[in-house]
Amino acid sequence: MEKEKSSYEKIYEIVKQIPRGQVATYGQVAALAGSKSWSRVVGYALHVNPEQGVIPCHRVVNRNGEVSSAFAFGGGNRQIELLEEEGVRFIDGHVDMKEYQWRVQWE
């Protein structure tokens, strides 16, 4: 019998699917992982990301396109650098969500 995946495992699976040069919101990841109410859980999971470089947590931003000041792997400035290296552009400190938000269908 297959073991049921934890909420963190589900979250990591979704984040791994966010394409290079695109971002997703905490709420978007939460909904795709199974519960729209998991937005904070997504933040907690990404803060303890066990596979930096494999799980691209830098591609998750808030609904306004803002990076996390508590980005676990070097702070908000590092998150901006990583996104800019992938071609994501910022307008007044925010990701242009119309241009860079991951377009995926979820329930």
CYANA upper distance limits for C-alpha pairs under 8 A (distance plus 0.5 A):
  5 LYS  CA      9 GLU  CA      6.38
  5 LYS  CA     10 LYS  CA      6.91
  6 SER  CA     10 LYS  CA      6.84
  7 SER  CA     11 ILE  CA      6.66
  7 SER  CA     33 ALA  CA      7.84
  8 TYR  CA     12 TYR  CA      6.61
  8 TYR  CA     41 VAL  CA      8.34
  8 TYR  CA     42 VAL  CA      7.98
  8 TYR  CA     45 ALA  CA      6.12
  9 GLU  CA     13 GLU  CA      6.72
 10 LYS  CA     14 ILE  CA      6.97
 10 LYS  CA     33 ALA  CA      5.79
 10 LYS  CA     34 GLY  CA      8.34
 11 ILE  CA     15 VAL  CA      6.73
 11 ILE  CA     29 VAL  CA      7.16
 11 ILE  CA     30 ALA  CA      7.54
 11 ILE  CA     33 ALA  CA      5.88
 11 ILE  CA     42 VAL  CA      7.00
 11 ILE  CA     45 ALA  CA      7.89
 12 TYR  CA     16 LYS  CA      6.61
 12 TYR  CA     45 ALA  CA      8.36
 12 TYR  CA     46 LEU  CA      8.45
 12 TYR  CA     55 ILE  CA      6.92
 13 GLU  CA     17 GLN  CA      7.31
 14 ILE  CA     18 ILE  CA      7.55
 14 ILE  CA     29 VAL  CA      6.95
 14 ILE  CA     32 LEU  CA      7.34
 14 ILE  CA     33 ALA  CA      6.97
 15 VAL  CA     29 VAL  CA      7.48
 15 VAL  CA     55 ILE  CA      6.85
 15 VAL  CA     56 PRO  CA      6.92
 15 VAL  CA     57 CYS  CA      7.14
 15 VAL  CA     59 ARG  CA      8.24
 15 VAL  CA     60 VAL  CA      8.23
 16 LYS  CA     54 VAL  CA      7.75
 16 LYS  CA     55 ILE  CA      5.73
 16 LYS  CA     56 PRO  CA      6.69
 18 ILE  CA     22 GLN  CA      7.14
 18 ILE  CA     23 VAL  CA      7.21
 18 ILE  CA     24 ALA  CA      7.57
 18 ILE  CA     56 PRO  CA      8.29
 18 ILE  CA     59 ARG  CA      7.59
 18 ILE  CA    102 TRP  CA      7.23
 19 PRO  CA     23 VAL  CA      8.22
 19 PRO  CA    102 TRP  CA      7.91
 20 ARG  CA     86 GLU  CA      6.70
 21 GLY  CA     83 LEU  CA      7.35
 21 GLY  CA     86 GLU  CA      5.26
 21 GLY  CA     87 GLY  CA      6.09
 21 GLY  CA     88 VAL  CA      6.04
 21 GLY  CA    100 TYR  CA      7.50
 22 GLN  CA     59 ARG  CA      7.19
 22 GLN  CA     88 VAL  CA      7.41
 22 GLN  CA    100 TYR  CA      5.32
 22 GLN  CA    101 GLN  CA      6.13
 22 GLN  CA    102 TRP  CA      5.98
 23 VAL  CA     59 ARG  CA      5.09
 23 VAL  CA     60 VAL  CA      6.07
 23 VAL  CA     61 VAL  CA      7.27
 23 VAL  CA     97 MET  CA      8.41
 23 VAL  CA    100 TYR  CA      6.49
 23 VAL  CA    101 GLN  CA      5.43
 23 VAL  CA    102 TRP  CA      6.03
 24 ALA  CA     28 GLN  CA      6.65
 24 ALA  CA     29 VAL  CA      7.15
 24 ALA  CA     59 ARG  CA      6.83
 24 ALA  CA     60 VAL  CA      5.47
 24 ALA  CA     61 VAL  CA      6.77
 24 ALA  CA    101 GLN  CA      6.15
 24 ALA  CA    102 TRP  CA      6.04
 25 THR  CA     29 VAL  CA      6.79
 25 THR  CA     60 VAL  CA      5.88
 25 THR  CA     61 VAL  CA      5.46
 25 THR  CA     62 ASN  CA      5.60
 25 THR  CA     63 ARG  CA      5.92
 25 THR  CA     65 GLY  CA      8.12
 25 THR  CA    101 GLN  CA      8.45
 26 TYR  CA     30 ALA  CA      6.60
 26 TYR  CA     39 SER  CA      5.58
 26 TYR  CA     40 ARG  CA      8.07
 26 TYR  CA     42 VAL  CA      6.59
 26 TYR  CA     43 GLY  CA      7.47
 26 TYR  CA     60 VAL  CA      6.71
 26 TYR  CA     61 VAL  CA      6.86
 26 TYR  CA     62 ASN  CA      6.37
 26 TYR  CA     63 ARG  CA      7.77
 27 GLY  CA     31 ALA  CA      6.61
 27 GLY  CA     36 LYS  CA      6.65
 27 GLY  CA     37 SER  CA      8.16
 27 GLY  CA     38 TRP  CA      7.74
 27 GLY  CA     39 SER  CA      5.44
 27 GLY  CA     62 ASN  CA      8.41
 27 GLY  CA     63 ARG  CA      7.98
 28 GLN  CA     32 LEU  CA      6.73
 28 GLN  CA     36 LYS  CA      8.09
 29 VAL  CA     33 ALA  CA      6.51
 29 VAL  CA     39 SER  CA      8.07
 29 VAL  CA     42 VAL  CA      7.64
 30 ALA  CA     34 GLY  CA      6.85
 30 ALA  CA     35 SER  CA      6.02
 30 ALA  CA     36 LYS  CA      5.65
 30 ALA  CA     37 SER  CA      7.34
 30 ALA  CA     38 TRP  CA      5.49
 30 ALA  CA     39 SER  CA      5.85
 30 ALA  CA     41 VAL  CA      8.37
 30 ALA  CA     42 VAL  CA      6.82
 31 ALA  CA     35 SER  CA      5.35
 31 ALA  CA     36 LYS  CA      4.73
 31 ALA  CA     37 SER  CA      8.13
 31 ALA  CA     38 TRP  CA      8.02
 31 ALA  CA    106 TRP  CA      7.33
 31 ALA  CA    107 GLU  CA      7.58
 32 LEU  CA     36 LYS  CA      8.44
 32 LEU  CA    106 TRP  CA      6.21
 32 LEU  CA    107 GLU  CA      7.85
 38 TRP  CA     42 VAL  CA      6.64
 39 SER  CA     43 GLY  CA      7.13
 40 ARG  CA     44 TYR  CA      6.81
 41 VAL  CA     45 ALA  CA      6.53
 42 VAL  CA     46 LEU  CA      6.63
 43 GLY  CA     47 HIS  CA      6.64
 44 TYR  CA     48 VAL  CA      7.16
 45 ALA  CA     49 ASN  CA      6.67
 46 LEU  CA     57 CYS  CA      6.35
 46 LEU  CA     72 ALA  CA      8.30
 47 HIS  CA     71 PHE  CA      7.43
 47 HIS  CA     72 ALA  CA      5.77
 48 VAL  CA     72 ALA  CA      7.96
 49 ASN  CA     55 ILE  CA      7.62
 49 ASN  CA     57 CYS  CA      7.99
 51 GLU  CA     55 ILE  CA      6.22
 52 GLN  CA     56 PRO  CA      7.50
 52 GLN  CA     57 CYS  CA      8.31
 58 HIS  CA     71 PHE  CA      8.24
 58 HIS  CA     79 GLN  CA      5.85
 58 HIS  CA     82 LEU  CA      7.39
 58 HIS  CA     83 LEU  CA      7.45
 59 ARG  CA     83 LEU  CA      7.43
 60 VAL  CA     67 VAL  CA      8.16
 61 VAL  CA     65 GLY  CA      5.95
 61 VAL  CA     66 GLU  CA      6.05
 61 VAL  CA     67 VAL  CA      5.57
 61 VAL  CA     68 SER  CA      7.36
 62 ASN  CA     66 GLU  CA      5.91
 62 ASN  CA     67 VAL  CA      7.18
 62 ASN  CA     68 SER  CA      8.26
 64 ASN  CA     94 HIS  CA      7.49
 64 ASN  CA     95 VAL  CA      8.31
 64 ASN  CA     97 MET  CA      8.13
 65 GLY  CA     94 HIS  CA      5.40
 65 GLY  CA     95 VAL  CA      5.07
 65 GLY  CA     96 ASP  CA      7.26
 65 GLY  CA     97 MET  CA      6.57
 66 GLU  CA     93 GLY  CA      7.46
 66 GLU  CA     94 HIS  CA      5.49
 66 GLU  CA     95 VAL  CA      6.97
 67 VAL  CA     71 PHE  CA      8.19
 67 VAL  CA     76 GLY  CA      6.28
 67 VAL  CA     79 GLN  CA      7.19
 67 VAL  CA     80 ILE  CA      7.52
 67 VAL  CA     94 HIS  CA      8.05
 68 SER  CA     75 GLY  CA      7.69
 68 SER  CA     76 GLY  CA      5.79
 68 SER  CA     79 GLN  CA      8.19
 69 SER  CA     75 GLY  CA      6.02
 69 SER  CA     76 GLY  CA      4.91
 69 SER  CA     77 ASN  CA      8.36
 70 ALA  CA     75 GLY  CA      5.94
 70 ALA  CA     76 GLY  CA      7.00
 71 PHE  CA     75 GLY  CA      4.88
 71 PHE  CA     76 GLY  CA      5.99
 71 PHE  CA     78 ARG  CA      8.35
 71 PHE  CA     79 GLN  CA      7.23
 73 PHE  CA     78 ARG  CA      7.80
 73 PHE  CA     79 GLN  CA      8.38
 74 GLY  CA     78 ARG  CA      5.71
 74 GLY  CA     79 GLN  CA      7.82
 75 GLY  CA     79 GLN  CA      7.07
 76 GLY  CA     80 ILE  CA      6.77
 77 ASN  CA     81 GLU  CA      6.75
 78 ARG  CA     82 LEU  CA      6.68
 79 GLN  CA     83 LEU  CA      6.77
 80 ILE  CA     84 GLU  CA      6.52
 81 GLU  CA     85 GLU  CA      6.60
 82 LEU  CA     86 GLU  CA      7.14
 83 LEU  CA     87 GLY  CA      7.08
 83 LEU  CA     88 VAL  CA      5.85
 83 LEU  CA     89 ARG  CA      8.34
 84 GLU  CA     88 VAL  CA      5.34
 84 GLU  CA     89 ARG  CA      6.63
 88 VAL  CA     95 VAL  CA      7.62
 88 VAL  CA    100 TYR  CA      7.23
 89 ARG  CA     95 VAL  CA      6.66
 89 ARG  CA     96 ASP  CA      7.19
 90 PHE  CA     94 HIS  CA      5.54
 90 PHE  CA     95 VAL  CA      4.99
 90 PHE  CA     96 ASP  CA      6.46
 91 ILE  CA     95 VAL  CA      6.78
 91 ILE  CA     96 ASP  CA      6.81
 95 VAL  CA    100 TYR  CA      7.71
 96 ASP  CA    100 TYR  CA      6.58
 96 ASP  CA    101 GLN  CA      8.34
 97 MET  CA    101 GLN  CA      5.40
